[in-house]
Amino acid sequence: MTFPNVLMSMGDDDGGDLGVALDTRVRTKKPPLYKVLLLNDDYTPMEFVVHVLERFFAMTHAQAFEIMLTVHKKGVAVVGVFSHEIAETKVTQVMDLAQRHQHPLQCTMEKE
């Protein structure tokens, strides 16, 4: 979004015209953030979920255990908030690891 700064100069003493000069500044927006969500299922072992949280979201074992319990009890939990590219990468990493271990664990992202 741009906001013009208006600079006006009065004419010279010999009756010259008024001049208007526009100087525009560009204000950049912060990029939107995305929540990464982990979804509960009835088959993925709790230990695997804790491992995923420690590995891809840099959580301590205690933090990962608490989030895993939230996912288990509430069905979903936010596990991090990132830029679009990072969130997309985290979702892909989690889904790839779950598929390699034949777990139906689901991980999604949504705009904050």
N, CA, C and O atoms as a GROMACS GRO file, in nm:
protein
  448
    1MET      N    1   0.085  -0.115   0.000
    1MET     CA    2   0.000   0.000   0.000
    1MET      C    3   0.090   0.122   0.000
    1MET      O    4   0.189   0.126   0.072
    2THR      N    5   0.057   0.221  -0.078
    2THR     CA    6   0.139   0.342  -0.085
    2THR      C    7   0.060   0.460  -0.032
    2THR      O    8  -0.062   0.469  -0.049
    3PHE      N    9   0.131   0.551   0.032
    3PHE     CA   10   0.072   0.672   0.084
    3PHE      C   11   0.152   0.789   0.029
    3PHE      O   12   0.271   0.801   0.058
    4PRO      N   13   0.089   0.877  -0.049
    4PRO     CA   14   0.165   0.988  -0.108
    4PRO      C   15   0.192   1.096  -0.004
    4PRO      O   16   0.108   1.127   0.081
    5ASN      N   17   0.310   1.153  -0.012
    5ASN     CA   18   0.344   1.273   0.064
    5ASN      C   19   0.333   1.388  -0.035
    5ASN      O   20   0.397   1.385  -0.140
    6VAL      N   21   0.255   1.487  -0.004
    6VAL     CA   22   0.235   1.598  -0.097
    6VAL      C   23   0.329   1.711  -0.058
    6VAL      O   24   0.327   1.758   0.056
    7LEU      N   25   0.410   1.753  -0.152
    7LEU     CA   26   0.500   1.865  -0.133
    7LEU      C   27   0.453   1.977  -0.222
    7LEU      O   28   0.442   1.959  -0.343
    8MET      N   29   0.426   2.093  -0.165
    8MET     CA   30   0.378   2.206  -0.245
    8MET      C   31   0.483   2.315  -0.244
    8MET      O   32   0.544   2.343  -0.141
    9SER      N   33   0.503   2.375  -0.357
    9SER     CA   34   0.593   2.489  -0.363
    9SER      C   35   0.516   2.608  -0.417
    9SER      O   36   0.446   2.597  -0.517
   10MET      N   37   0.530   2.718  -0.351
   10MET     CA   38   0.462   2.839  -0.396
   10MET      C   39   0.538   2.893  -0.516
   10MET      O   40   0.659   2.873  -0.528
   11GLY      N   41   0.470   2.959  -0.600
   11GLY     CA   42   0.532   3.015  -0.719
   11GLY      C   43   0.636   3.121  -0.684
   11GLY      O   44   0.640   3.168  -0.570
   12ASP      N   45   0.718   3.157  -0.780
   12ASP     CA   46   0.817   3.260  -0.753
   12ASP      C   47   0.750   3.397  -0.760
   12ASP      O   48   0.633   3.408  -0.796
   13ASP      N   49   0.824   3.500  -0.727
   13ASP     CA   50   0.767   3.635  -0.716
   13ASP      C   51   0.715   3.690  -0.847
   13ASP      O   52   0.638   3.786  -0.846
   14ASP      N   53   0.753   3.634  -0.960
   14ASP     CA   54   0.710   3.690  -1.088
   14ASP      C   55   0.578   3.629  -1.137
   14ASP      O   56   0.546   3.637  -1.255
   15GLY      N   57   0.500   3.567  -1.044
   15GLY     CA   58   0.369   3.516  -1.081
   15GLY      C   59   0.372   3.376  -1.138
   15GLY      O   60   0.280   3.337  -1.210
   16GLY      N   61   0.476   3.298  -1.107
   16GLY     CA   62   0.486   3.161  -1.157
   16GLY      C   63   0.375   3.073  -1.099
   16GLY      O   64   0.309   3.110  -1.002
   17ASP      N   65   0.356   2.956  -1.158
   17ASP     CA   66   0.250   2.865  -1.116
   17ASP      C   67   0.288   2.791  -0.989
   17ASP      O   68   0.405   2.777  -0.954
   18LEU      N   69   0.182   2.743  -0.920
   18LEU     CA   70   0.203   2.654  -0.806
   18LEU      C   71   0.245   2.518  -0.860
   18LEU      O   72   0.196   2.474  -0.964
   19GLY      N   73   0.333   2.452  -0.792
   19GLY     CA   74   0.374   2.319  -0.835
   19GLY      C   75   0.343   2.218  -0.724
   19GLY      O   76   0.360   2.249  -0.606
   20VAL      N   77   0.299   2.100  -0.761
   20VAL     CA   78   0.272   1.994  -0.664
   20VAL      C   79   0.357   1.874  -0.704
   20VAL      O   80   0.350   1.826  -0.818
   21ALA      N   81   0.436   1.827  -0.610
   21ALA     CA   82   0.518   1.709  -0.636
   21ALA      C   83   0.471   1.599  -0.543
   21ALA      O   84   0.450   1.623  -0.424
   22LEU      N   85   0.455   1.480  -0.594
   22LEU     CA   86   0.414   1.366  -0.513
   22LEU      C   87   0.533   1.275  -0.490
   22LEU      O   88   0.602   1.235  -0.584
   23ASP      N   89   0.555   1.244  -0.365
   23ASP     CA   90   0.662   1.152  -0.328
   23ASP      C   91   0.592   1.034  -0.259
   23ASP      O   92   0.526   1.054  -0.157
   24THR      N   93   0.605   0.914  -0.313
   24THR     CA   94   0.534   0.801  -0.254
   24THR      C   95   0.629   0.714  -0.174
   24THR      O   96   0.744   0.691  -0.211
   25ARG      N   97   0.576   0.667  -0.062
   25ARG     CA   98   0.648   0.571   0.022
   25ARG      C   99   0.574   0.439   0.014
   25ARG      O  100   0.451   0.436   0.008
   26VAL      N  101   0.647   0.332   0.014
   26VAL     CA  102   0.585   0.200   0.011
   26VAL      C  103   0.594   0.140   0.151
   26VAL      O  104   0.703   0.128   0.209
   27ARG      N  105   0.478   0.102   0.204
   27ARG     CA  106   0.476   0.034   0.333
   27ARG      C  107   0.451  -0.114   0.305
   27ARG      O  108   0.349  -0.150   0.246
   28THR      N  109   0.543  -0.196   0.347
   28THR     CA  110   0.526  -0.339   0.322
   28THR      C  111   0.449  -0.402   0.437
   28THR      O  112   0.466  -0.366   0.553
   29LYS      N  113   0.364  -0.496   0.401
   29LYS     CA  114   0.288  -0.569   0.501
   29LYS      C  115   0.372  -0.685   0.551
   29LYS      O  116   0.456  -0.739   0.479
   30LYS      N  117   0.348  -0.723   0.676
   30LYS     CA  118   0.410  -0.844   0.726
   30LYS      C  119   0.343  -0.962   0.656
   30LYS      O  120   0.222  -0.959   0.632
   31PRO      N  121   0.419  -1.064   0.623
   31PRO     CA  122   0.357  -1.180   0.557
   31PRO      C  123   0.260  -1.249   0.652
   31PRO      O  124   0.282  -1.249   0.774
   32PRO      N  125   0.154  -1.308   0.598
   32PRO     CA  126   0.059  -1.377   0.686
   32PRO      C  127   0.124  -1.499   0.750
   32PRO      O  128   0.213  -1.561   0.693
   33LEU      N  129   0.077  -1.532   0.869
   33LEU     CA  130   0.128  -1.649   0.940
   33LEU      C  131   0.027  -1.761   0.930
   33LEU      O  132  -0.093  -1.739   0.911
   34TYR      N  133   0.078  -1.882   0.946
   34TYR     CA  134  -0.006  -2.002   0.933
   34TYR      C  135   0.013  -2.091   1.055
   34TYR      O  136   0.125  -2.114   1.101
   35LYS      N  137  -0.099  -2.141   1.107
   35LYS     CA  138  -0.096  -2.234   1.219
   35LYS      C  139  -0.078  -2.374   1.163
   35LYS      O  140  -0.144  -2.412   1.066
   36VAL      N  141   0.010  -2.450   1.225
   36VAL     CA  142   0.025  -2.592   1.190
   36VAL      C  143  -0.052  -2.670   1.296
   36VAL      O  144  -0.031  -2.654   1.416
   37LEU      N  145  -0.143  -2.755   1.247
   37LEU     CA  146  -0.233  -2.830   1.335
   37LEU      C  147  -0.205  -2.979   1.326
   37LEU      O  148  -0.182  -3.032   1.218
   38LEU      N  149  -0.207  -3.044   1.440
   38LEU     CA  150  -0.194  -3.190   1.445
   38LEU      C  151  -0.330  -3.246   1.483
   38LEU      O  152  -0.392  -3.199   1.578
   39LEU      N  153  -0.377  -3.346   1.408
   39LEU     CA  154  -0.510  -3.402   1.428
   39LEU      C  155  -0.501  -3.540   1.492
   39LEU      O  156  -0.412  -3.618   1.462
   40ASN      N  157  -0.595  -3.567   1.580
   40ASN     CA  158  -0.598  -3.695   1.649
   40ASN      C  159  -0.653  -3.806   1.558
   40ASN      O  160  -0.736  -3.782   1.471
   41ASP      N  161  -0.605  -3.925   1.581
   41ASP     CA  162  -0.664  -4.045   1.520
   41ASP      C  163  -0.656  -4.156   1.624
   41ASP      O  164  -0.592  -4.140   1.727
   42ASP      N  165  -0.721  -4.267   1.598
   42ASP     CA  166  -0.727  -4.375   1.696
   42ASP      C  167  -0.617  -4.479   1.679
   42ASP      O  168  -0.618  -4.582   1.747
   43TYR      N  169  -0.522  -4.454   1.589
   43TYR     CA  170  -0.424  -4.558   1.557
   43TYR      C  171  -0.278  -4.519   1.578
   43TYR      O  172  -0.196  -4.604   1.612
   44THR      N  173  -0.245  -4.394   1.559
   44THR     CA  174  -0.104  -4.352   1.573
   44THR      C  175  -0.064  -4.358   1.720
   44THR      O  176  -0.132  -4.301   1.805
   45PRO      N  177   0.046  -4.428   1.750
   45PRO     CA  178   0.090  -4.438   1.890
   45PRO      C  179   0.128  -4.300   1.948
   45PRO      O  180   0.184  -4.215   1.879
   46MET      N  181   0.096  -4.282   2.074
   46MET     CA  182   0.127  -4.156   2.141
   46MET      C  183   0.276  -4.126   2.139
   46MET      O  184   0.317  -4.011   2.128
   47GLU      N  185   0.358  -4.230   2.150
   47GLU     CA  186   0.503  -4.211   2.149
   47GLU      C  187   0.551  -4.155   2.015
   47GLU      O  188   0.645  -4.075   2.010
   48PHE      N  189   0.486  -4.197   1.908
   48PHE     CA  190   0.522  -4.146   1.776
   48PHE      C  191   0.489  -3.998   1.765
   48PHE      O  192   0.567  -3.920   1.710
   49VAL      N  193   0.374  -3.958   1.817
   49VAL     CA  194   0.334  -3.817   1.814
   49VAL      C  195   0.434  -3.733   1.894
   49VAL      O  196   0.474  -3.625   1.849
   50VAL      N  197   0.475  -3.782   2.010
   50VAL     CA  198   0.575  -3.711   2.091
   50VAL      C  199   0.705  -3.698   2.013
   50VAL      O  200   0.767  -3.592   2.013
   51HIS      N  201   0.746  -3.804   1.946
   51HIS     CA  202   0.868  -3.802   1.865
   51HIS      C  203   0.859  -3.696   1.754
   51HIS      O  204   0.954  -3.622   1.731
   52VAL      N  205   0.745  -3.689   1.686
   52VAL     CA  206   0.724  -3.591   1.578
   52VAL      C  207   0.736  -3.449   1.634
   52VAL      O  208   0.802  -3.365   1.573
   53LEU      N  209   0.675  -3.424   1.746
   53LEU     CA  210   0.678  -3.290   1.806
   53LEU      C  211   0.819  -3.250   1.849
   53LEU      O  212   0.859  -3.134   1.834
   54GLU      N  213   0.893  -3.344   1.902
   54GLU     CA  214   1.032  -3.316   1.941
   54GLU      C  215   1.118  -3.291   1.818
   54GLU      O  216   1.198  -3.197   1.815
   55ARG      N  217   1.102  -3.374   1.718
   55ARG     CA  218   1.188  -3.369   1.600
   55ARG      C  219   1.162  -3.248   1.510
   55ARG      O  220   1.256  -3.180   1.470
   56PHE      N  221   1.036  -3.221   1.480
   56PHE     CA  222   1.005  -3.117   1.381
   56PHE      C  223   0.965  -2.983   1.441
   56PHE      O  224   0.964  -2.881   1.371
   57PHE      N  225   0.933  -2.982   1.570
   57PHE     CA  226   0.887  -2.857   1.631
   57PHE      C  227   0.973  -2.815   1.750
   57PHE      O  228   0.935  -2.726   1.827
   58ALA      N  229   1.088  -2.879   1.765
   58ALA     CA  230   1.189  -2.843   1.865
   58ALA      C  231   1.132  -2.832   2.007
   58ALA      O  232   1.168  -2.741   2.082
   59MET      N  233   1.045  -2.923   2.041
   59MET     CA  234   0.986  -2.922   2.175
   59MET      C  235   1.066  -3.013   2.267
   59MET      O  236   1.128  -3.110   2.223
   60THR      N  237   1.064  -2.980   2.394
   60THR     CA  238   1.121  -3.071   2.493
   60THR      C  239   1.027  -3.190   2.504
   60THR      O  240   0.915  -3.188   2.453
   61HIS      N  241   1.073  -3.294   2.571
   61HIS     CA  242   0.988  -3.412   2.589
   61HIS      C  243   0.862  -3.375   2.666
   61HIS      O  244   0.752  -3.421   2.632
   62ALA      N  245   0.876  -3.293   2.769
   62ALA     CA  246   0.760  -3.252   2.850
   62ALA      C  247   0.661  -3.170   2.768
   62ALA      O  248   0.540  -3.192   2.778
   63GLN      N  249   0.711  -3.077   2.688
   63GLN     CA  250   0.622  -2.996   2.603
   63GLN      C  251   0.550  -3.085   2.502
   63GLN      O  252   0.429  -3.072   2.482
   64ALA      N  253   0.625  -3.174   2.440
   64ALA     CA  254   0.568  -3.263   2.338
   64ALA      C  255   0.461  -3.353   2.400
   64ALA      O  256   0.358  -3.379   2.339
   65PHE      N  257   0.487  -3.400   2.520
   65PHE     CA  258   0.391  -3.487   2.588
   65PHE      C  259   0.261  -3.411   2.617
   65PHE      O  260   0.152  -3.466   2.597
   66GLU      N  261   0.272  -3.288   2.662
   66GLU     CA  262   0.153  -3.207   2.690
   66GLU      C  263   0.071  -3.180   2.563
   66GLU      O  264  -0.051  -3.192   2.565
   67ILE      N  265   0.138  -3.145   2.455
   67ILE     CA  266   0.068  -3.121   2.328
   67ILE      C  267   0.003  -3.250   2.278
   67ILE      O  268  -0.110  -3.248   2.229
   68MET      N  269   0.074  -3.362   2.290
   68MET     CA  270   0.018  -3.491   2.249
   68MET      C  271  -0.110  -3.520   2.326
   68MET      O  272  -0.208  -3.568   2.268
   69LEU      N  273  -0.111  -3.492   2.456
   69LEU     CA  274  -0.232  -3.514   2.536
   69LEU      C  275  -0.345  -3.421   2.492
   69LEU      O  276  -0.462  -3.461   2.491
   70THR      N  277  -0.312  -3.298   2.456
   70THR     CA  278  -0.413  -3.205   2.405
   70THR      C  279  -0.474  -3.258   2.276
   70THR      O  280  -0.596  -3.256   2.258
   71VAL      N  281  -0.388  -3.304   2.185
   71VAL     CA  282  -0.437  -3.362   2.059
   71VAL      C  283  -0.527  -3.482   2.089
   71VAL      O  284  -0.634  -3.496   2.030
   72HIS      N  285  -0.484  -3.566   2.180
   72HIS     CA  286  -0.559  -3.686   2.214
   72HIS      C  287  -0.696  -3.652   2.275
   72HIS      O  288  -0.796  -3.715   2.240
   73LYS      N  289  -0.700  -3.554   2.365
   73LYS     CA  290  -0.824  -3.521   2.435
   73LYS      C  291  -0.918  -3.430   2.354
   73LYS      O  292  -1.040  -3.448   2.356
   74LYS      N  293  -0.861  -3.333   2.284
   74LYS     CA  294  -0.944  -3.235   2.214
   74LYS      C  295  -0.960  -3.263   2.065
   74LYS      O  296  -1.045  -3.205   1.999
   75GLY      N  297  -0.877  -3.355   2.012
   75GLY     CA  298  -0.888  -3.391   1.871
   75GLY      C  299  -0.797  -3.312   1.779
   75GLY      O  300  -0.773  -3.354   1.666
   76VAL      N  301  -0.747  -3.199   1.826
   76VAL     CA  302  -0.660  -3.115   1.744
   76VAL      C  303  -0.583  -3.020   1.836
   76VAL      O  304  -0.630  -2.985   1.944
   77ALA      N  305  -0.464  -2.981   1.791
   77ALA     CA  306  -0.386  -2.881   1.865
   77ALA      C  307  -0.297  -2.805   1.768
   77ALA      O  308  -0.249  -2.860   1.670
   78VAL      N  309  -0.276  -2.678   1.798
   78VAL     CA  310  -0.181  -2.597   1.723
   78VAL      C  311  -0.043  -2.632   1.775
   78VAL      O  312  -0.017  -2.625   1.895
   79VAL      N  313   0.046  -2.671   1.684
   79VAL     CA  314   0.181  -2.710   1.725
   79VAL      C  315   0.286  -2.607   1.687
   79VAL      O  316   0.404  -2.622   1.721
   80GLY      N  317   0.244  -2.502   1.616
   80GLY     CA  318   0.337  -2.395   1.581
   80GLY      C  319   0.271  -2.296   1.486
   80GLY      O  320   0.171  -2.327   1.422
   81VAL      N  321   0.330  -2.177   1.479
   81VAL     CA  322   0.284  -2.073   1.388
   81VAL      C  323   0.404  -2.025   1.309
   81VAL      O  324   0.506  -1.985   1.367
   82PHE      N  325   0.393  -2.028   1.176
   82PHE     CA  326   0.507  -2.003   1.089
   82PHE      C  327   0.465  -1.926   0.964
   82PHE      O  328   0.346  -1.907   0.937
   83SER      N  329   0.566  -1.882   0.889
   83SER     CA  330   0.538  -1.827   0.756
   83SER      C  331   0.485  -1.942   0.668
   83SER      O  332   0.497  -2.059   0.704
   84HIS      N  333   0.427  -1.906   0.554
   84HIS     CA  334   0.366  -2.007   0.467
   84HIS      C  335   0.463  -2.118   0.429
   84HIS      O  336   0.431  -2.236   0.440
   85GLU      N  337   0.582  -2.080   0.385
   85GLU     CA  338   0.679  -2.178   0.337
   85GLU      C  339   0.724  -2.273   0.448
   85GLU      O  340   0.736  -2.393   0.426
   86ILE      N  341   0.749  -2.218   0.565
   86ILE     CA  342   0.794  -2.302   0.676
   86ILE      C  343   0.682  -2.394   0.722
   86ILE      O  344   0.704  -2.512   0.748
   87ALA      N  345   0.560  -2.340   0.733
   87ALA     CA  346   0.446  -2.423   0.773
   87ALA      C  347   0.424  -2.537   0.675
   87ALA      O  348   0.400  -2.651   0.714
   88GLU      N  349   0.433  -2.506   0.547
   88GLU     CA  350   0.415  -2.607   0.443
   88GLU      C  351   0.522  -2.717   0.455
   88GLU      O  352   0.492  -2.835   0.440
   89THR      N  353   0.644  -2.676   0.481
   89THR     CA  354   0.754  -2.772   0.498
   89THR      C  355   0.730  -2.862   0.619
   89THR      O  356   0.750  -2.983   0.611
   90LYS      N  357   0.688  -2.803   0.730
   90LYS     CA  358   0.662  -2.881   0.852
   90LYS      C  359   0.552  -2.984   0.828
   90LYS      O  360   0.564  -3.099   0.868
   91VAL      N  361   0.444  -2.942   0.762
   91VAL     CA  362   0.333  -3.034   0.733
   91VAL      C  363   0.383  -3.149   0.647
   91VAL      O  364   0.351  -3.265   0.674
   92THR      N  365   0.460  -3.118   0.545
   92THR     CA  366   0.514  -3.222   0.456
   92THR      C  367   0.605  -3.318   0.532
   92THR      O  368   0.596  -3.439   0.513
   93GLN      N  369   0.691  -3.264   0.617
   93GLN     CA  370   0.782  -3.350   0.694
   93GLN      C  371   0.705  -3.446   0.785
   93GLN      O  372   0.736  -3.565   0.791
   94VAL      N  373   0.605  -3.394   0.854
   94VAL     CA  374   0.525  -3.478   0.944
   94VAL      C  375   0.451  -3.585   0.865
   94VAL      O  376   0.451  -3.702   0.903
   95MET      N  377   0.387  -3.545   0.756
   95MET     CA  378   0.309  -3.641   0.677
   95MET      C  379   0.398  -3.749   0.615
   95MET      O  380   0.360  -3.866   0.612
   96ASP      N  381   0.515  -3.709   0.567
   96ASP     CA  382   0.608  -3.806   0.508
   96ASP      C  383   0.655  -3.908   0.612
   96ASP      O  384   0.657  -4.028   0.584
   97LEU      N  385   0.691  -3.860   0.730
   97LEU     CA  386   0.737  -3.952   0.835
   97LEU      C  387   0.625  -4.046   0.877
   97LEU      O  388   0.648  -4.166   0.896
   98ALA      N  389   0.504  -3.994   0.893
   98ALA     CA  390   0.390  -4.077   0.931
   98ALA      C  391   0.362  -4.185   0.826
   98ALA      O  392   0.336  -4.300   0.860
   99GLN      N  393   0.369  -4.147   0.699
   99GLN     CA  394   0.345  -4.245   0.593
   99GLN      C  395   0.454  -4.352   0.591
   99GLN      O  396   0.425  -4.470   0.573
  100ARG      N  397   0.580  -4.310   0.609
  100ARG     CA  398   0.690  -4.408   0.610
  100ARG      C  399   0.674  -4.509   0.723
  100ARG      O  400   0.715  -4.624   0.710
  101HIS      N  401   0.614  -4.465   0.834
  101HIS     CA  402   0.593  -4.556   0.947
  101HIS      C  403   0.452  -4.616   0.948
  101HIS      O  404   0.411  -4.681   1.044
  102GLN      N  405   0.380  -4.593   0.840
  102GLN     CA  406   0.245  -4.647   0.820
  102GLN      C  407   0.147  -4.607   0.930
  102GLN      O  408   0.068  -4.688   0.979
  103HIS      N  409   0.156  -4.478   0.969
  103HIS     CA  410   0.062  -4.423   1.067
  103HIS      C  411  -0.031  -4.325   0.994
  103HIS      O  412   0.013  -4.255   0.904
  104PRO      N  413  -0.158  -4.320   1.034
  104PRO     CA  414  -0.252  -4.230   0.967
  104PRO      C  415  -0.251  -4.087   1.024
  104PRO      O  416  -0.346  -4.012   1.000
  105LEU      N  417  -0.149  -4.049   1.096
  105LEU     CA  418  -0.140  -3.916   1.155
  105LEU      C  419  -0.159  -3.809   1.049
  105LEU      O  420  -0.101  -3.816   0.940
  106GLN      N  421  -0.241  -3.709   1.080
  106GLN     CA  422  -0.268  -3.599   0.988
  106GLN      C  423  -0.217  -3.467   1.046
  106GLN      O  424  -0.231  -3.440   1.165
  107CYS      N  425  -0.159  -3.388   0.959
  107CYS     CA  426  -0.106  -3.258   0.995
  107CYS      C  427  -0.152  -3.160   0.887
  107CYS      O  428  -0.136  -3.188   0.768
  108THR      N  429  -0.208  -3.046   0.928
  108THR     CA  430  -0.256  -2.948   0.831
  108THR      C  431  -0.210  -2.809   0.872
  108THR      O  432  -0.148  -2.790   0.977
  109MET      N  433  -0.240  -2.713   0.786
  109MET     CA  434  -0.209  -2.575   0.818
  109MET      C  435  -0.326  -2.487   0.779
  109MET      O  436  -0.400  -2.519   0.687
  110GLU      N  437  -0.341  -2.377   0.849
  110GLU     CA  438  -0.445  -2.281   0.815
  110GLU      C  439  -0.397  -2.140   0.849
  110GLU      O  440  -0.318  -2.120   0.942
  111LYS      N  441  -0.447  -2.045   0.774
  111LYS     CA  442  -0.407  -1.906   0.794
  111LYS      C  443  -0.452  -1.859   0.932
  111LYS      O  444  -0.563  -1.889   0.977
  112GLU      N  445  -0.363  -1.785   0.997
  112GLU     CA  446  -0.394  -1.738   1.132
  112GLU      C  447  -0.491  -1.622   1.127
  112GLU      O  448  -0.529  -1.569   1.231
   0.00000   0.00000   0.00000
